[in-house]
Amino acid sequence: MKCPYCGNPNTRVVDSRPGKIEFEVRRRRECQECNRRFTTYERVEQVPVMIVKKDSRREEFDREKVLRGIQKACEKRAISVKQIEDIVDDIERDLREGRDQEVPAKAVGEKIINALKDLDDVAYVRFASVYREFKDVTDFIQELECLIHKENRSTDAKPGIEGPVKIDD
């Protein structure tokens, strides 16, 4: 493995352990030239899952592309890298465990949207605005109204908690 710091091709494995997802090994390596350490992940090569785009093009599932999209939606929010990686891990696991080798891009987008909706409303709306191609402010308002109604329903279902309270000045 080539050192990412100095480019030396001679590195040694210092530690190996199972990765976060199934069929992954995390390795700590040390460069024998500059003595710096870095982490690599080794994965079993699997049959690729092909994503079918709207225009019928097919491209291989790209974990990094999904990760970047979610990170962009979660920018400047109190969401940890681990939470984002967990979402991507779950989506990738679902796709690989499924029987289909070809999955519509819409199905992947909906998995992301559903995960973000549970995680953070702002990240959800950010992602939805791009994914669902909001045309103007009314699209945002409609989506926000759906979120507000969802929250009001969940608040109404909780015993002992009142709905919105009007405060008189």
N, CA, C and O of each residue as an XYZ file, in Angstrom:
676
protein
N       0.862     -1.174      0.000
C       0.000      0.000      0.000
C       0.903      1.229      0.000
O       1.840      1.321      0.793
N       0.622      2.147     -0.871
C       1.413      3.364     -1.021
C       1.054      4.364      0.080
O      -0.125      4.573      0.365
N       2.052      4.974      0.692
C       1.840      5.962      1.750
C       1.206      7.224      1.161
O       1.712      7.770      0.180
N       0.093      7.694      1.757
C      -0.547      8.900      1.225
C       0.227     10.183      1.533
O      -0.068     11.234      0.962
N       1.211     10.106      2.428
C       1.971     11.294      2.821
C       3.239     11.480      1.990
O       3.510     12.573      1.491
N       4.011     10.405      1.847
C       5.279     10.558      1.128
C       5.340      9.764     -0.184
O       6.270      9.943     -0.971
N       4.354      8.890     -0.423
C       4.309      8.131     -1.664
C       5.142      6.867     -1.665
O       5.206      6.169     -2.677
N       5.776      6.562     -0.557
C       6.593      5.356     -0.463
C       5.708      4.107     -0.589
O       4.671      4.020      0.070
N       6.101      3.154     -1.416
C       5.272      1.954     -1.585
C       5.414      0.926     -0.459
O       4.660     -0.045     -0.413
N       6.364      1.129      0.441
C       6.589      0.164      1.516
C       5.928      0.607      2.821
O       6.399      1.523      3.495
N       4.833     -0.059      3.158
C       4.152      0.193      4.422
C       3.911     -1.145      5.088
O       3.916     -2.189      4.437
N       3.702     -1.100      6.387
C       3.425     -2.349      7.090
C       2.127     -2.211      7.877
O       1.763     -1.117      8.310
N       1.430     -3.340      8.057
C       0.185     -3.366      8.805
C       0.519     -3.424     10.289
O       1.223     -4.328     10.739
N       0.008     -2.450     11.049
C       0.241     -2.374     12.491
C      -0.893     -3.066     13.248
O      -0.664     -3.713     14.270
N      -2.132     -2.921     12.729
C      -3.295     -3.468     13.414
C      -4.389     -3.760     12.388
O      -4.571     -3.000     11.437
N      -5.113     -4.856     12.579
C      -6.255     -5.194     11.739
C      -7.437     -5.528     12.627
O      -7.289     -6.175     13.664
N      -8.607     -5.081     12.212
C      -9.828     -5.425     12.939
C     -11.006     -5.327     11.991
O     -10.900     -4.722     10.924
N     -12.135     -5.922     12.376
C     -13.312     -5.842     11.501
C     -13.749     -4.397     11.317
O     -13.629     -3.575     12.225
N     -14.252     -4.105     10.137
C     -14.748     -2.759      9.844
C     -16.157     -2.560     10.369
O     -16.713     -3.422     11.050
N     -16.725     -1.404     10.038
C     -18.072     -1.066     10.507
C     -19.144     -1.870      9.808
O     -20.193     -2.153     10.386
N     -18.888     -2.237      8.572
C     -19.891     -3.002      7.840
C     -19.366     -4.407      7.585
O     -18.164     -4.665      7.646
N     -20.304     -5.310      7.297
C     -19.951     -6.693      7.050
C     -19.004     -6.797      5.856
O     -19.112     -6.016      4.910
N     -18.102     -7.729      5.890
C     -17.132     -7.968      4.818
C     -16.170     -6.806      4.625
O     -15.771     -6.507      3.499
N     -15.799     -6.153      5.715
C     -14.846     -5.047      5.644
C     -13.800     -5.246      6.731
O     -14.129     -5.652      7.846
N     -12.546     -4.961      6.411
C     -11.460     -5.040      7.382
C     -10.797     -3.668      7.443
O     -10.465     -3.074      6.417
N     -10.612     -3.181      8.663
C      -9.944     -1.894      8.893
C      -8.489     -2.199      9.242
O      -8.216     -2.995     10.140
N      -7.567     -1.573      8.539
C      -6.146     -1.812      8.810
C      -5.441     -0.493      9.121
O      -5.589      0.488      8.393
N      -4.673     -0.484     10.210
C      -3.796      0.638     10.524
C      -2.450      0.290      9.923
O      -1.915     -0.793     10.159
N      -1.910      1.200      9.155
C      -0.629      0.968      8.484
C       0.372      2.035      8.897
O       0.006      3.133      9.317
N       1.632      1.685      8.766
C       2.703      2.626      9.075
C       3.688      2.614      7.915
O       4.104      1.559      7.437
N       4.048      3.807      7.480
C       5.014      3.943      6.396
C       6.407      3.643      6.942
O       6.774      4.126      8.014
N       7.175      2.852      6.212
C       8.516      2.503      6.664
C       9.536      3.592      6.319
O      10.688      3.529      6.749
N       9.105      4.589      5.543
C       9.984      5.700      5.200
C       9.788      6.887      6.148
O      10.741      7.336      6.785
N       8.535      7.401      6.244
C       8.284      8.609      7.050
C       7.692      8.294      8.426
O       7.521      9.195      9.248
N       7.378      7.024      8.680
C       6.839      6.540      9.963
C       5.467      7.103     10.321
O       5.044      7.002     11.473
N       4.769      7.692      9.362
C       3.414      8.180      9.638
C       2.424      7.034      9.491
O       2.642      6.094      8.727
N       1.326      7.135     10.244
C       0.309      6.093     10.217
C      -0.939      6.569      9.484
O      -1.261      7.757      9.471
N      -1.628      5.616      8.879
C      -2.885      5.912      8.196
C      -3.749      4.657      8.216
O      -3.269      3.556      8.483
N      -5.038      4.849      7.926
C      -6.002      3.753      7.963
C      -6.470      3.426      6.557
O      -6.723      4.321      5.750
N      -6.584      2.132      6.270
C      -7.167      1.686      5.010
C      -8.317      0.734      5.334
O      -8.365      0.134      6.408
N      -9.230      0.613      4.394
C     -10.347     -0.305      4.529
C     -10.314     -1.277      3.365
O     -10.194     -0.873      2.209
N     -10.419     -2.539      3.672
C     -10.409     -3.579      2.653
C     -11.796     -4.204      2.632
O     -12.331     -4.587      3.672
N     -12.373     -4.305      1.437
C     -13.713     -4.861      1.288
C     -13.703     -5.998      0.294
O     -12.895     -6.027     -0.633
N     -14.599     -6.920      0.496
C     -14.772     -8.011     -0.438
C     -15.380     -7.433     -1.708
O     -16.340     -6.665     -1.652
N     -14.826     -7.800     -2.834
C     -15.387     -7.326     -4.091
C     -16.696     -8.065     -4.334
O     -16.743     -9.295     -4.338
N     -17.737     -7.302     -4.532
C     -19.062     -7.882     -4.699
C     -19.593     -7.565     -6.083
O     -19.077     -6.699     -6.789
N     -20.640     -8.291     -6.450
C     -21.303     -8.000     -7.716
C     -21.832     -6.575     -7.619
O     -22.525     -6.244     -6.657
N     -21.524     -5.737     -8.581
C     -21.940     -4.340     -8.469
C     -23.454     -4.170     -8.532
O     -24.147     -4.865     -9.275
N     -23.942     -3.237     -7.739
C     -25.341     -2.849     -7.812
C     -25.390     -1.680     -8.790
O     -24.692     -0.682     -8.618
N     -26.216     -1.818     -9.806
C     -26.328     -0.782    -10.820
C     -27.528      0.108    -10.496
O     -28.609     -0.381    -10.167
N     -27.318      1.412    -10.593
C     -28.364      2.383    -10.348
C     -28.909      2.824    -11.705
O     -28.157      3.256    -12.578
N     -30.232      2.707    -11.870
C     -30.880      3.092    -13.119
C     -31.378      4.525    -12.960
O     -32.271      4.794    -12.156
N     -30.801      5.433    -13.723
C     -31.136      6.849    -13.650
C     -32.459      7.130    -14.372
O     -32.999      6.263    -15.059
N     -32.974      8.364    -14.203
C     -34.245      8.762    -14.836
C     -34.227      8.575    -16.350
O     -35.227      8.184    -16.952
N     -33.072      8.859    -16.958
C     -32.972      8.769    -18.419
C     -32.556      7.368    -18.895
O     -32.141      7.186    -20.040
N     -32.675      6.383    -17.989
C     -32.375      4.967    -18.260
C     -30.891      4.632    -18.334
O     -30.528      3.486    -18.600
N     -30.023      5.627    -18.101
C     -28.594      5.309    -18.007
C     -28.373      4.469    -16.760
O     -29.147      4.535    -15.805
N     -27.319      3.689    -16.782
C     -26.977      2.868    -15.635
C     -25.572      3.217    -15.180
O     -24.652      3.367    -15.985
N     -25.430      3.344    -13.855
C     -24.096      3.554    -13.304
C     -23.979      2.745    -12.027
O     -24.967      2.487    -11.340
N     -22.769      2.357    -11.728
C     -22.531      1.550    -10.529
C     -22.806      2.378     -9.270
O     -22.511      3.572     -9.223
N     -23.373      1.726     -8.256
C     -23.625      2.404     -6.987
C     -22.316      2.972     -6.473
O     -21.309      2.267     -6.402
N     -22.332      4.242     -6.118
C     -21.137      4.935     -5.647
C     -21.376      5.420     -4.219
O     -22.041      6.432     -3.996
N     -20.838      4.703     -3.282
C     -20.990      5.017     -1.865
C     -20.541      6.442     -1.559
O     -21.195      7.151     -0.794
N     -19.436      6.859     -2.149
C     -18.893      8.192     -1.894
C     -19.826      9.292     -2.404
O     -19.928     10.356     -1.792
N     -20.497      9.037     -3.509
C     -21.436     10.014     -4.066
C     -22.621     10.200     -3.106
O     -23.063     11.327     -2.880
N     -23.130      9.112     -2.552
C     -24.224      9.179     -1.582
C     -23.744      9.911     -0.327
O     -24.454     10.759      0.215
N     -22.548      9.580      0.123
C     -21.972     10.218      1.308
C     -21.845     11.725      1.109
O     -22.208     12.499      1.995
N     -21.330     12.151     -0.051
C     -21.176     13.588     -0.329
C     -22.524     14.304     -0.348
O     -22.647     15.409      0.180
N     -23.530     13.684     -0.949
C     -24.859     14.293     -1.016
C     -25.458     14.489      0.366
O     -26.042     15.535      0.649
N     -25.319     13.497      1.221
C     -25.850     13.598      2.583
C     -25.044     14.618      3.387
O     -25.613     15.402      4.147
N     -23.730     14.609      3.221
C     -22.897     15.593      3.934
C     -23.282     17.015      3.549
O     -23.331     17.900      4.403
N     -23.551     17.234      2.290
C     -23.944     18.568      1.820
C     -25.261     19.000      2.471
O     -25.405     20.148      2.890
N     -26.209     18.081      2.550
C     -27.497     18.393      3.168
C     -27.349     18.656      4.666
O     -28.117     19.429      5.239
N     -26.373     18.023      5.295
C     -26.186     18.128      6.745
C     -25.192     19.212      7.151
O     -24.898     19.381      8.335
N     -24.674     19.950      6.161
C     -23.679     20.977      6.432
C     -24.189     21.976      7.476
O     -25.333     22.427      7.409
N     -23.337     22.310      8.428
C     -23.618     23.288      9.490
C     -24.786     22.877     10.385
O     -25.450     23.728     10.975
N     -25.031     21.583     10.481
C     -26.045     21.045     11.382
C     -25.331     20.229     12.447
O     -24.189     19.812     12.251
N     -25.991     20.001     13.564
C     -25.395     19.239     14.672
C     -25.554     17.743     14.404
O     -26.213     17.026     15.157
N     -24.937     17.295     13.316
C     -25.022     15.899     12.905
C     -23.602     15.373     12.765
O     -22.787     15.943     12.039
N     -23.314     14.288     13.460
C     -21.949     13.762     13.460
C     -21.638     12.997     12.179
O     -22.534     12.544     11.466
N     -20.364     12.869     11.913
C     -19.903     12.101     10.760
C     -20.362     10.650     10.920
O     -20.729      9.998      9.943
N     -20.338     10.158     12.142
C     -20.770      8.783     12.398
C     -22.235      8.580     12.016
O     -22.582      7.560     11.420
N     -23.089      9.532     12.350
C     -24.507      9.422     11.993
C     -24.677      9.367     10.474
O     -25.479      8.589      9.958
N     -23.924     10.190      9.776
C     -23.999     10.214      8.308
C     -23.488      8.891      7.740
O     -24.112      8.312      6.850
N     -22.368      8.420      8.247
C     -21.808      7.157      7.761
C     -22.739      5.987      8.062
O     -22.831      5.050      7.269
N     -23.428      6.033      9.199
C     -24.387      4.978      9.530
C     -25.522      4.931      8.508
O     -25.964      3.852      8.112
N     -25.988      6.100      8.088
C     -27.049      6.153      7.068
C     -26.546      5.517      5.770
O     -27.233      4.695      5.164
N     -25.346      5.906      5.356
C     -24.787      5.369      4.108
C     -24.572      3.860      4.239
O     -24.852      3.112      3.303
N     -24.076      3.410      5.399
C     -23.886      1.973      5.624
C     -25.206      1.221      5.492
O     -25.267      0.173      4.849
N     -26.267      1.760      6.102
C     -27.580      1.112      6.045
C     -28.102      1.034      4.613
O     -28.626      0.005      4.189
N     -27.954      2.123      3.881
C     -28.430      2.145      2.491
C     -27.649      1.138      1.651
O     -28.233      0.372      0.884
N     -26.334      1.148      1.801
C     -25.509      0.217      1.026
C     -25.849     -1.226      1.382
O     -25.965     -2.072      0.495
N     -26.009     -1.511      2.668
C     -26.358     -2.862      3.108
C     -27.702     -3.290      2.510
O     -27.833     -4.409      2.015
N     -28.708     -2.394      2.555
C     -30.018     -2.715      1.974
C     -29.908     -3.037      0.487
O     -30.522     -3.988      0.004
N     -29.129     -2.245     -0.230
C     -28.988     -2.462     -1.664
C     -28.273     -3.788     -1.963
O     -28.675     -4.532     -2.858
N     -27.230     -4.066     -1.215
C     -26.454     -5.292     -1.471
C     -27.196     -6.551     -1.029
O     -27.027     -7.617     -1.622
N     -28.015     -6.425      0.010
C     -28.773     -7.586      0.481
C     -30.017     -7.835     -0.363
O     -30.590     -8.923     -0.324
N     -30.431     -6.835     -1.119
C     -31.596     -6.994     -1.984
C     -31.293     -7.952     -3.118
O     -30.133     -8.225     -3.426
N     -32.324     -8.445     -3.720
C     -32.162     -9.418     -4.804
C     -31.885     -8.753     -6.146
O     -31.407     -9.404     -7.075
N     -32.179     -7.477     -6.251
C     -32.041     -6.788     -7.533
C     -30.625     -6.276     -7.740
O     -30.040     -5.655     -6.853
N     -30.084     -6.542     -8.918
C     -28.775     -5.990     -9.274
C     -28.924     -4.608     -9.881
O     -27.954     -3.858     -9.981
N     -30.144     -4.274    -10.285
C     -30.433     -2.950    -10.822
C     -31.514     -2.315     -9.960
O     -32.585     -2.887     -9.758
N     -31.215     -1.123     -9.457
C     -32.127     -0.420     -8.564
C     -32.384      0.967     -9.140
O     -31.443      1.653     -9.540
N     -33.650      1.388     -9.188
C     -33.930      2.746     -9.685
C     -33.319      3.800     -8.760
O     -33.327      3.649     -7.538
N     -32.797      4.854     -9.350
C     -32.204      5.943     -8.560
C     -33.240      6.508     -7.594
O     -32.899      6.946     -6.495
N     -34.492      6.497     -8.002
C     -35.569      7.003     -7.158
C     -35.638      6.232     -5.831
O     -35.882      6.827     -4.781
N     -35.425      4.926     -5.876
C     -35.471      4.113     -4.657
C     -34.336      4.502     -3.701
O     -34.534      4.562     -2.487
N     -33.159      4.765     -4.252
C     -32.026      5.187     -3.413
C     -32.316      6.563     -2.816
O     -32.084      6.787     -1.628
N     -32.823      7.482     -3.637
C     -33.163      8.816     -3.158
C     -34.194      8.775     -2.040
O     -34.091      9.522     -1.066
N     -35.183      7.907     -2.177
C     -36.216      7.798     -1.137
C     -35.644      7.230      0.157
O     -36.054      7.635      1.245
N     -34.706      6.302      0.050
C     -34.045      5.765      1.254
C     -33.296      6.896      1.981
O     -33.342      6.990      3.208
N     -32.616      7.739      1.218
C     -31.877      8.856      1.806
C     -32.848      9.839      2.452
O     -32.641     10.270      3.586
N     -33.902     10.188      1.730
C     -34.883     11.146      2.246
C     -35.519     10.634      3.536
O     -35.657     11.387      4.500
N     -35.904      9.367      3.559
C     -36.524      8.810      4.763
C     -35.565      8.821      5.950
O     -35.971      9.104      7.077
N     -34.301      8.515      5.698
C     -33.307      8.531      6.779
C     -33.094      9.953      7.295
O     -33.007     10.167      8.504
N     -33.011     10.922      6.385
C     -32.809     12.314      6.801
C     -34.038     12.875      7.511
O     -33.910     13.685      8.428
N     -35.218     12.450      7.092
C     -36.448     12.928      7.731
C     -36.453     12.525      9.210
O     -36.902     13.288     10.064
N     -35.953     11.327      9.504
C     -35.879     10.858     10.892
C     -34.744     11.530     11.666
O     -34.810     11.651     12.889
N     -33.707     11.966     10.954
C     -32.524     12.517     11.600
C     -32.622     14.017     11.872
O     -32.378     14.468     12.991
N     -32.983     14.792     10.835
C     -32.943     16.247     10.979
C     -33.833     16.884      9.909
O     -33.646     16.645      8.716
N     -34.800     17.694     10.343
C     -35.750     18.298      9.411
C     -35.085     19.225      8.396
O     -35.461     19.229      7.224
N     -34.104     20.006      8.834
C     -33.450     20.949      7.924
C     -32.642     20.195      6.861
O     -32.704     20.530      5.678
N     -31.894     19.187      7.281
C     -31.134     18.392      6.317
C     -32.079     17.700      5.343
O     -31.790     17.590      4.152
N     -33.209     17.235      5.862
C     -34.215     16.597      5.016
C     -34.718     17.556      3.937
O     -34.761     17.198      2.760
N     -35.098     18.776      4.333
C     -35.632     19.743      3.369
C     -34.556     20.148      2.367
O     -34.850     20.319      1.184
N     -33.322     20.303      2.820
C     -32.231     20.634      1.897
C     -32.080     19.555      0.824
O     -32.012     19.848     -0.370
N     -32.028     18.301      1.281
C     -31.840     17.209      0.336
C     -33.055     17.094     -0.583
O     -32.905     16.925     -1.793
N     -34.255     17.185     -0.011
C     -35.480     17.063     -0.791
C     -35.573     18.158     -1.849
O     -36.063     17.917     -2.952
N     -35.107     19.352     -1.518
C     -35.207     20.459     -2.478
C     -34.404     20.188     -3.741
O     -34.807     20.587     -4.834
N     -33.282     19.518     -3.598
C     -32.463     19.175     -4.762
C     -33.001     17.907     -5.419
O     -33.188     17.855     -6.635
N     -33.246     16.887     -4.600
C     -33.677     15.594     -5.124
C     -35.028     15.680     -5.833
O     -35.210     15.115     -6.912
N     -35.969     16.389     -5.217
C     -37.309     16.504     -5.806
C     -37.446     17.718     -6.731
O     -38.531     18.020     -7.228
N     -36.327     18.402     -6.948
C     -36.239     19.512     -7.896
C     -37.298     20.578     -7.637
O     -38.118     20.877     -8.505
N     -37.271     21.150     -6.429
C     -38.208     22.225     -6.104
C     -38.025     23.346     -7.118
O     -36.902     23.755     -7.414
N     -39.131     23.832     -7.640
C     -39.082     24.869     -8.667
C     -39.131     26.279     -8.093
O     -38.532     27.204     -8.641
N     -39.861     26.438     -6.970
C     -39.984     27.770     -6.376
C     -40.308     27.644     -4.888
O     -40.321     26.547     -4.331
N     -40.566     28.777     -4.264
C     -40.798     28.832     -2.823
C     -42.024     28.022     -2.416
O     -42.057     27.469     -1.317
N     -43.021     27.945     -3.274
C     -44.229     27.193     -2.910
C     -43.929     25.714     -2.682
O     -44.565     25.069     -1.848
N     -42.967     25.182     -3.419
C     -42.574     23.789     -3.191
C     -41.983     23.622     -1.790
O     -42.260     22.639     -1.103
N     -41.165     24.594     -1.373
C     -40.607     24.559     -0.014
C     -41.724     24.649      1.026
O     -41.731     23.905      2.007
N     -42.651     25.551      0.806
C     -43.735     25.767      1.756
C     -44.574     24.499      1.895
O     -44.929     24.108      3.007
N     -44.889     23.863      0.781
C     -45.674     22.624      0.831
C     -44.946     21.552      1.640
O     -45.555     20.859      2.455
N     -43.652     21.424      1.409
C     -42.876     20.409      2.139
C     -42.824     20.738      3.622
O     -42.956     19.846      4.460
N     -42.634     22.004      3.952
C     -42.594     22.418      5.357
C     -43.944     22.201      6.033
O     -43.999     21.799      7.195
N     -45.032     22.466      5.309
C     -46.359     22.227      5.883
C     -46.556     20.752      6.197
O     -47.144     20.412      7.223
N     -46.076     19.880      5.332
C     -46.165     18.436      5.606
C     -45.391     18.084      6.876
O     -45.864     17.298      7.697
N     -44.194     18.670      7.038
C     -43.406     18.416      8.251
C     -44.121     18.937      9.492
O     -44.143     18.265     10.523
N     -44.704     20.127      9.399
C     -45.406     20.712     10.544
C     -46.597     19.847     10.922
O     -46.821     19.587     12.105
N     -47.359     19.400      9.940
C     -48.513     18.545     10.222
C     -48.070     17.225     10.834
O     -48.742     16.695     11.719
N     -46.941     16.688     10.369
C     -46.406     15.439     10.927
C     -46.053     15.639     12.394
O     -46.369     14.794     13.231
N     -45.395     16.757     12.709
C     -45.017     17.037     14.101
C     -46.234     17.266     14.972
O     -46.267     16.810     16.115
N     -47.238     17.967     14.455
C     -48.454     18.200     15.230
C     -49.172     16.893     15.526
O     -49.698     16.711     16.624
N     -49.202     15.977     14.555
C     -49.843     14.674     14.782
C     -49.089     13.899     15.846
O     -49.707     13.280     16.713
N     -47.748     13.922     15.795
C     -46.987     13.174     16.802
C     -47.107     13.827     18.172
O     -47.090     13.125     19.182
N     -47.228     15.150     18.235
C     -47.411     15.852     19.504
C     -48.791     15.547     20.070
O     -48.934     15.340     21.275
N     -49.815     15.515     19.208
C     -51.177     15.225     19.647
C     -51.296     13.812     20.200
O     -52.119     13.552     21.078
N     -50.472     12.896     19.689
C     -50.566     11.507     20.118
C     -49.955     11.281     21.494
O     -50.240     10.267     22.132
N     -49.127     12.195     21.960
C     -48.454     12.010     23.248
C     -49.377     12.457     24.378
O     -49.860     13.589     24.364
N     -49.628     11.597     25.347
C     -50.506     11.980     26.452
C     -49.877     13.067     27.303
O     -48.679     13.046     27.585
N     -50.713     14.021     27.707
C     -50.234     15.070     28.610
C     -49.561     16.225     27.912
O     -49.147     17.181     28.569
N     -49.437     16.167     26.584
C     -48.794     17.264     25.862
C     -49.832     17.933     24.993
O     -50.508     17.282     24.197
N     -49.952     19.209     25.146
C     -50.931     19.996     24.397
C     -50.372     20.313     23.012
O     -49.171     20.185     22.773
N     -51.248     20.726     22.112
C     -50.836     21.176     20.785
C     -50.230     22.563     20.890
O     -49.823     22.971     21.977
N     -50.158     23.303     19.783
C     -49.578     24.644     19.826
C     -50.306     25.518     20.843
O     -51.530     25.463     20.957
N     -49.550     26.316     21.572
C     -50.098     27.174     22.618
C     -50.014     28.608     22.146
O     -48.964     29.050     21.681
N     -51.119     29.347     22.261
C     -51.129     30.766     21.906
C     -50.822     31.567     23.156
O     -51.452     31.381     24.197
N     -49.862     32.449     23.049
C     -49.476     33.292     24.197
C     -49.973     34.690     23.917
O     -49.635     35.287     22.895
N     -50.787     35.218     24.839
C     -51.307     36.580     24.695
C     -50.296     37.558     25.232
O     -49.674     37.310     26.265
N     -50.120     38.683     24.531
C     -49.177     39.709     24.977
C     -49.811     40.599     25.995
O     -49.170     41.526     26.489
